[in-house]
Amino acid sequence: MRTKEERNAALLEVPEHLRELTKRHCLNAWNHPARLKRMESQQTNE
């Protein structure tokens, strides 16, 4: 999911009692240093 709106819409489909856990998991994955390095390397290859 590329946009914040898409991610928020998907989060609304998660059962309410799991939302905070899911949100934290997604934020951790989204901001993980390995992902950021991978994104940087993809941009230099384009």
PDB file of N, CA, C and O in Angstrom:
ATOM      1  N   MET A   1       0.840  -1.171   0.000  1.00  0.00           N
ATOM      2  CA  MET A   1       0.000   0.000   0.000  1.00  0.00           C
ATOM      3  C   MET A   1       0.886   1.235   0.000  1.00  0.00           C
ATOM      4  O   MET A   1       1.715   1.427   0.890  1.00  0.00           O
ATOM      5  N   ARG A   2       0.701   2.037  -0.979  1.00  0.00           N
ATOM      6  CA  ARG A   2       1.612   3.158  -1.164  1.00  0.00           C
ATOM      7  C   ARG A   2       1.182   4.427  -0.433  1.00  0.00           C
ATOM      8  O   ARG A   2       2.034   5.200   0.004  1.00  0.00           O
ATOM      9  N   THR A   3      -0.105   4.653  -0.294  1.00  0.00           N
ATOM     10  CA  THR A   3      -0.528   5.907   0.322  1.00  0.00           C
ATOM     11  C   THR A   3      -1.011   5.684   1.748  1.00  0.00           C
ATOM     12  O   THR A   3      -1.438   4.592   2.121  1.00  0.00           O
ATOM     13  N   LYS A   4      -0.931   6.736   2.518  1.00  0.00           N
ATOM     14  CA  LYS A   4      -1.391   6.666   3.906  1.00  0.00           C
ATOM     15  C   LYS A   4      -2.891   6.396   3.955  1.00  0.00           C
ATOM     16  O   LYS A   4      -3.367   5.709   4.859  1.00  0.00           O
ATOM     17  N   GLU A   5      -3.632   6.925   3.001  1.00  0.00           N
ATOM     18  CA  GLU A   5      -5.078   6.700   2.954  1.00  0.00           C
ATOM     19  C   GLU A   5      -5.397   5.220   2.747  1.00  0.00           C
ATOM     20  O   GLU A   5      -6.318   4.688   3.366  1.00  0.00           O
ATOM     21  N   GLU A   6      -4.635   4.558   1.876  1.00  0.00           N
ATOM     22  CA  GLU A   6      -4.836   3.121   1.652  1.00  0.00           C
ATOM     23  C   GLU A   6      -4.538   2.331   2.918  1.00  0.00           C
ATOM     24  O   GLU A   6      -5.261   1.397   3.262  1.00  0.00           O
ATOM     25  N   ARG A   7      -3.476   2.710   3.601  1.00  0.00           N
ATOM     26  CA  ARG A   7      -3.114   2.004   4.836  1.00  0.00           C
ATOM     27  C   ARG A   7      -4.161   2.218   5.917  1.00  0.00           C
ATOM     28  O   ARG A   7      -4.512   1.278   6.630  1.00  0.00           O
ATOM     29  N   ASN A   8      -4.662   3.432   6.048  1.00  0.00           N
ATOM     30  CA  ASN A   8      -5.694   3.708   7.050  1.00  0.00           C
ATOM     31  C   ASN A   8      -6.984   2.966   6.739  1.00  0.00           C
ATOM     32  O   ASN A   8      -7.648   2.474   7.651  1.00  0.00           O
ATOM     33  N   ALA A   9      -7.347   2.880   5.469  1.00  0.00           N
ATOM     34  CA  ALA A   9      -8.554   2.149   5.078  1.00  0.00           C
ATOM     35  C   ALA A   9      -8.408   0.667   5.409  1.00  0.00           C
ATOM     36  O   ALA A   9      -9.356   0.041   5.883  1.00  0.00           O
ATOM     37  N   ALA A  10      -7.238   0.108   5.165  1.00  0.00           N
ATOM     38  CA  ALA A  10      -7.002  -1.302   5.479  1.00  0.00           C
ATOM     39  C   ALA A  10      -7.042  -1.529   6.987  1.00  0.00           C
ATOM     40  O   ALA A  10      -7.533  -2.560   7.447  1.00  0.00           O
ATOM     41  N   LEU A  11      -6.537  -0.586   7.747  1.00  0.00           N
ATOM     42  CA  LEU A  11      -6.535  -0.714   9.201  1.00  0.00           C
ATOM     43  C   LEU A  11      -7.953  -0.749   9.758  1.00  0.00           C
ATOM     44  O   LEU A  11      -8.207  -1.405  10.769  1.00  0.00           O
ATOM     45  N   LEU A  12      -8.871  -0.056   9.111  1.00  0.00           N
ATOM     46  CA  LEU A  12     -10.263  -0.063   9.568  1.00  0.00           C
ATOM     47  C   LEU A  12     -10.919  -1.430   9.397  1.00  0.00           C
ATOM     48  O   LEU A  12     -11.933  -1.712  10.036  1.00  0.00           O
ATOM     49  N   GLU A  13     -10.357  -2.273   8.547  1.00  0.00           N
ATOM     50  CA  GLU A  13     -10.896  -3.618   8.343  1.00  0.00           C
ATOM     51  C   GLU A  13     -10.421  -4.602   9.413  1.00  0.00           C
ATOM     52  O   GLU A  13     -10.957  -5.704   9.526  1.00  0.00           O
ATOM     53  N   VAL A  14      -9.422  -4.209  10.191  1.00  0.00           N
ATOM     54  CA  VAL A  14      -8.891  -5.061  11.258  1.00  0.00           C
ATOM     55  C   VAL A  14      -9.837  -4.976  12.455  1.00  0.00           C
ATOM     56  O   VAL A  14     -10.324  -3.890  12.769  1.00  0.00           O
ATOM     57  N   PRO A  15     -10.109  -6.097  13.129  1.00  0.00           N
ATOM     58  CA  PRO A  15     -10.956  -6.048  14.330  1.00  0.00           C
ATOM     59  C   PRO A  15     -10.418  -5.017  15.326  1.00  0.00           C
ATOM     60  O   PRO A  15      -9.207  -4.881  15.504  1.00  0.00           O
ATOM     61  N   GLU A  16     -11.322  -4.308  15.958  1.00  0.00           N
ATOM     62  CA  GLU A  16     -10.941  -3.181  16.810  1.00  0.00           C
ATOM     63  C   GLU A  16      -9.944  -3.564  17.905  1.00  0.00           C
ATOM     64  O   GLU A  16      -9.035  -2.790  18.208  1.00  0.00           O
ATOM     65  N   HIS A  17     -10.103  -4.736  18.493  1.00  0.00           N
ATOM     66  CA  HIS A  17      -9.208  -5.120  19.588  1.00  0.00           C
ATOM     67  C   HIS A  17      -7.785  -5.422  19.108  1.00  0.00           C
ATOM     68  O   HIS A  17      -6.874  -5.540  19.927  1.00  0.00           O
ATOM     69  N   LEU A  18      -7.587  -5.548  17.809  1.00  0.00           N
ATOM     70  CA  LEU A  18      -6.251  -5.805  17.257  1.00  0.00           C
ATOM     71  C   LEU A  18      -5.670  -4.601  16.522  1.00  0.00           C
ATOM     72  O   LEU A  18      -4.534  -4.659  16.052  1.00  0.00           O
ATOM     73  N   ARG A  19      -6.425  -3.522  16.416  1.00  0.00           N
ATOM     74  CA  ARG A  19      -5.995  -2.372  15.613  1.00  0.00           C
ATOM     75  C   ARG A  19      -4.704  -1.736  16.087  1.00  0.00           C
ATOM     76  O   ARG A  19      -3.808  -1.479  15.283  1.00  0.00           O
ATOM     77  N   GLU A  20      -4.595  -1.479  17.384  1.00  0.00           N
ATOM     78  CA  GLU A  20      -3.400  -0.801  17.889  1.00  0.00           C
ATOM     79  C   GLU A  20      -2.158  -1.668  17.671  1.00  0.00           C
ATOM     80  O   GLU A  20      -1.104  -1.162  17.286  1.00  0.00           O
ATOM     81  N   LEU A  21      -2.285  -2.962  17.918  1.00  0.00           N
ATOM     82  CA  LEU A  21      -1.175  -3.886  17.692  1.00  0.00           C
ATOM     83  C   LEU A  21      -0.789  -3.918  16.213  1.00  0.00           C
ATOM     84  O   LEU A  21       0.394  -3.876  15.874  1.00  0.00           O
ATOM     85  N   THR A  22      -1.782  -3.992  15.344  1.00  0.00           N
ATOM     86  CA  THR A  22      -1.533  -4.033  13.903  1.00  0.00           C
ATOM     87  C   THR A  22      -0.901  -2.728  13.427  1.00  0.00           C
ATOM     88  O   THR A  22       0.025  -2.734  12.617  1.00  0.00           O
ATOM     89  N   LYS A  23      -1.409  -1.622  13.936  1.00  0.00           N
ATOM     90  CA  LYS A  23      -0.866  -0.316  13.553  1.00  0.00           C
ATOM     91  C   LYS A  23       0.607  -0.214  13.955  1.00  0.00           C
ATOM     92  O   LYS A  23       1.436   0.242  13.167  1.00  0.00           O
ATOM     93  N   ARG A  24       0.930  -0.637  15.177  1.00  0.00           N
ATOM     94  CA  ARG A  24       2.316  -0.575  15.647  1.00  0.00           C
ATOM     95  C   ARG A  24       3.208  -1.473  14.798  1.00  0.00           C
ATOM     96  O   ARG A  24       4.319  -1.089  14.432  1.00  0.00           O
ATOM     97  N   HIS A  25       2.718  -2.668  14.488  1.00  0.00           N
ATOM     98  CA  HIS A  25       3.487  -3.599  13.656  1.00  0.00           C
ATOM     99  C   HIS A  25       3.766  -2.986  12.280  1.00  0.00           C
ATOM    100  O   HIS A  25       4.890  -3.051  11.783  1.00  0.00           O
ATOM    101  N   CYS A  26       2.755  -2.403  11.680  1.00  0.00           N
ATOM    102  CA  CYS A  26       2.921  -1.806  10.347  1.00  0.00           C
ATOM    103  C   CYS A  26       3.877  -0.620  10.384  1.00  0.00           C
ATOM    104  O   CYS A  26       4.708  -0.463   9.489  1.00  0.00           O
ATOM    105  N   LEU A  27       3.763   0.209  11.404  1.00  0.00           N
ATOM    106  CA  LEU A  27       4.673   1.351  11.518  1.00  0.00           C
ATOM    107  C   LEU A  27       6.114   0.888  11.705  1.00  0.00           C
ATOM    108  O   LEU A  27       7.036   1.457  11.121  1.00  0.00           O
ATOM    109  N   ASN A  28       6.303  -0.146  12.520  1.00  0.00           N
ATOM    110  CA  ASN A  28       7.657  -0.680  12.710  1.00  0.00           C
ATOM    111  C   ASN A  28       8.223  -1.201  11.396  1.00  0.00           C
ATOM    112  O   ASN A  28       9.379  -0.937  11.066  1.00  0.00           O
ATOM    113  N   ALA A  29       7.414  -1.935  10.651  1.00  0.00           N
ATOM    114  CA  ALA A  29       7.871  -2.478   9.369  1.00  0.00           C
ATOM    115  C   ALA A  29       8.133  -1.350   8.369  1.00  0.00           C
ATOM    116  O   ALA A  29       9.131  -1.375   7.649  1.00  0.00           O
ATOM    117  N   TRP A  30       7.248  -0.375   8.325  1.00  0.00           N
ATOM    118  CA  TRP A  30       7.364   0.724   7.367  1.00  0.00           C
ATOM    119  C   TRP A  30       8.623   1.551   7.626  1.00  0.00           C
ATOM    120  O   TRP A  30       9.276   2.005   6.686  1.00  0.00           O
ATOM    121  N   ASN A  31       8.964   1.746   8.909  1.00  0.00           N
ATOM    122  CA  ASN A  31      10.094   2.600   9.279  1.00  0.00           C
ATOM    123  C   ASN A  31      11.366   1.815   9.580  1.00  0.00           C
ATOM    124  O   ASN A  31      12.343   2.392  10.059  1.00  0.00           O
ATOM    125  N   HIS A  32      11.375   0.534   9.314  1.00  0.00           N
ATOM    126  CA  HIS A  32      12.539  -0.301   9.618  1.00  0.00           C
ATOM    127  C   HIS A  32      13.726   0.120   8.749  1.00  0.00           C
ATOM    128  O   HIS A  32      13.560   0.369   7.555  1.00  0.00           O
ATOM    129  N   PRO A  33      14.923   0.202   9.340  1.00  0.00           N
ATOM    130  CA  PRO A  33      16.105   0.640   8.577  1.00  0.00           C
ATOM    131  C   PRO A  33      16.385  -0.203   7.333  1.00  0.00           C
ATOM    132  O   PRO A  33      16.822   0.335   6.316  1.00  0.00           O
ATOM    133  N   ALA A  34      16.144  -1.506   7.396  1.00  0.00           N
ATOM    134  CA  ALA A  34      16.401  -2.354   6.228  1.00  0.00           C
ATOM    135  C   ALA A  34      15.489  -1.970   5.067  1.00  0.00           C
ATOM    136  O   ALA A  34      15.919  -1.987   3.914  1.00  0.00           O
ATOM    137  N   ARG A  35      14.250  -1.628   5.352  1.00  0.00           N
ATOM    138  CA  ARG A  35      13.327  -1.198   4.298  1.00  0.00           C
ATOM    139  C   ARG A  35      13.799   0.121   3.698  1.00  0.00           C
ATOM    140  O   ARG A  35      13.761   0.307   2.481  1.00  0.00           O
ATOM    141  N   LEU A  36      14.239   1.026   4.549  1.00  0.00           N
ATOM    142  CA  LEU A  36      14.695   2.328   4.053  1.00  0.00           C
ATOM    143  C   LEU A  36      15.915   2.172   3.154  1.00  0.00           C
ATOM    144  O   LEU A  36      16.018   2.846   2.129  1.00  0.00           O
ATOM    145  N   LYS A  37      16.841   1.286   3.527  1.00  0.00           N
ATOM    146  CA  LYS A  37      18.015   1.041   2.683  1.00  0.00           C
ATOM    147  C   LYS A  37      17.601   0.444   1.348  1.00  0.00           C
ATOM    148  O   LYS A  37      18.141   0.809   0.303  1.00  0.00           O
ATOM    149  N   ARG A  38      16.633  -0.485   1.385  1.00  0.00           N
ATOM    150  CA  ARG A  38      16.161  -1.118   0.151  1.00  0.00           C
ATOM    151  C   ARG A  38      15.512  -0.075  -0.760  1.00  0.00           C
ATOM    152  O   ARG A  38      15.711  -0.096  -1.974  1.00  0.00           O
ATOM    153  N   MET A  39      14.740   0.830  -0.174  1.00  0.00           N
ATOM    154  CA  MET A  39      14.086   1.873  -0.970  1.00  0.00           C
ATOM    155  C   MET A  39      15.132   2.800  -1.591  1.00  0.00           C
ATOM    156  O   MET A  39      14.989   3.210  -2.743  1.00  0.00           O
ATOM    157  N   GLU A  40      16.179   3.130  -0.836  1.00  0.00           N
ATOM    158  CA  GLU A  40      17.244   3.985  -1.367  1.00  0.00           C
ATOM    159  C   GLU A  40      17.955   3.314  -2.530  1.00  0.00           C
ATOM    160  O   GLU A  40      18.253   3.961  -3.534  1.00  0.00           O
ATOM    161  N   SER A  41      18.229   2.020  -2.404  1.00  0.00           N
ATOM    162  CA  SER A  41      18.930   1.313  -3.476  1.00  0.00           C
ATOM    163  C   SER A  41      18.051   1.182  -4.716  1.00  0.00           C
ATOM    164  O   SER A  41      18.563   1.198  -5.836  1.00  0.00           O
ATOM    165  N   GLN A  42      16.755   1.055  -4.538  1.00  0.00           N
ATOM    166  CA  GLN A  42      15.851   0.984  -5.688  1.00  0.00           C
ATOM    167  C   GLN A  42      15.817   2.318  -6.422  1.00  0.00           C
ATOM    168  O   GLN A  42      15.740   2.346  -7.650  1.00  0.00           O
ATOM    169  N   GLN A  43      15.873   3.416  -5.687  1.00  0.00           N
ATOM    170  CA  GLN A  43      15.848   4.733  -6.317  1.00  0.00           C
ATOM    171  C   GLN A  43      17.118   4.982  -7.120  1.00  0.00           C
ATOM    172  O   GLN A  43      17.058   5.614  -8.175  1.00  0.00           O
ATOM    173  N   THR A  44      18.257   4.506  -6.651  1.00  0.00           N
ATOM    174  CA  THR A  44      19.501   4.717  -7.389  1.00  0.00           C
ATOM    175  C   THR A  44      19.557   3.847  -8.637  1.00  0.00           C
ATOM    176  O   THR A  44      20.260   4.180  -9.590  1.00  0.00           O
ATOM    177  N   ASN A  45      18.825   2.736  -8.643  1.00  0.00           N
ATOM    178  CA  ASN A  45      18.804   1.842  -9.803  1.00  0.00           C
ATOM    179  C   ASN A  45      17.876   2.337 -10.906  1.00  0.00           C
ATOM    180  O   ASN A  45      17.953   1.857 -12.037  1.00  0.00           O
ATOM    181  N   GLU A  46      17.017   3.269 -10.599  1.00  0.00           N
ATOM    182  CA  GLU A  46      16.048   3.746 -11.607  1.00  0.00           C
ATOM    183  C   GLU A  46      16.663   4.746 -12.545  1.00  0.00           C
ATOM    184  O   GLU A  46      15.988   5.243 -13.446  1.00  0.00           O
TER     185      GLU A  46
END
